[in-house]
Amino acid sequence: MRTFAIFYEEFFFKRRFLSVIILKTFTDLQTFYCLLILRFLIT
């Protein structure tokens, strides 16, 4: 039971970490595309 709890905790920590990375990448991409569109509109 104890090892399962440790595995569970580790799994959730990794999942949370991954989701944070994915979210950051996604927002960075959104910002990048917004800037790109703005540049095309300006020029």
C-alpha positions as CSV (number, residue, x, y, z in Angstrom):
1,M,0.0,0.0,0.0
2,R,2.8,2.4,0.9
3,T,4.7,1.8,-2.4
4,F,1.5,2.4,-4.3
5,A,1.0,5.7,-2.5
6,I,4.5,6.8,-3.4
7,F,4.0,5.8,-7.0
8,Y,0.6,7.6,-7.1
9,E,2.2,10.8,-5.7
10,E,5.1,10.6,-8.1
11,F,2.7,10.0,-11.1
12,F,0.5,13.0,-10.2
13,F,3.6,15.2,-9.6
14,K,4.9,14.3,-13.1
15,R,1.5,14.8,-14.7
16,R,1.2,18.2,-13.1
17,F,4.7,19.1,-14.2
18,L,4.0,18.1,-17.7
19,S,0.7,20.0,-17.9
20,V,2.5,23.1,-16.6
21,I,5.1,22.7,-19.4
22,I,2.4,22.1,-22.0
23,L,0.5,25.2,-20.8
24,K,3.6,27.3,-20.9
25,T,4.5,26.2,-24.4
26,F,0.9,26.7,-25.6
27,T,0.8,30.2,-24.2
28,D,4.2,31.0,-25.7
29,L,3.0,29.7,-29.1
30,Q,-0.2,31.8,-28.8
31,T,1.9,34.9,-28.1
32,F,4.2,34.1,-31.0
33,Y,1.3,33.7,-33.4
34,C,-0.3,36.9,-32.2
35,L,2.9,38.8,-32.8
36,L,3.2,37.2,-36.2
37,I,-0.3,38.2,-37.2
38,L,0.3,41.7,-35.9
39,R,3.4,42.0,-38.0
40,F,1.6,40.9,-41.1
41,L,-1.2,43.4,-40.4
42,I,1.2,46.3,-39.8
43,T,3.3,45.7,-42.9
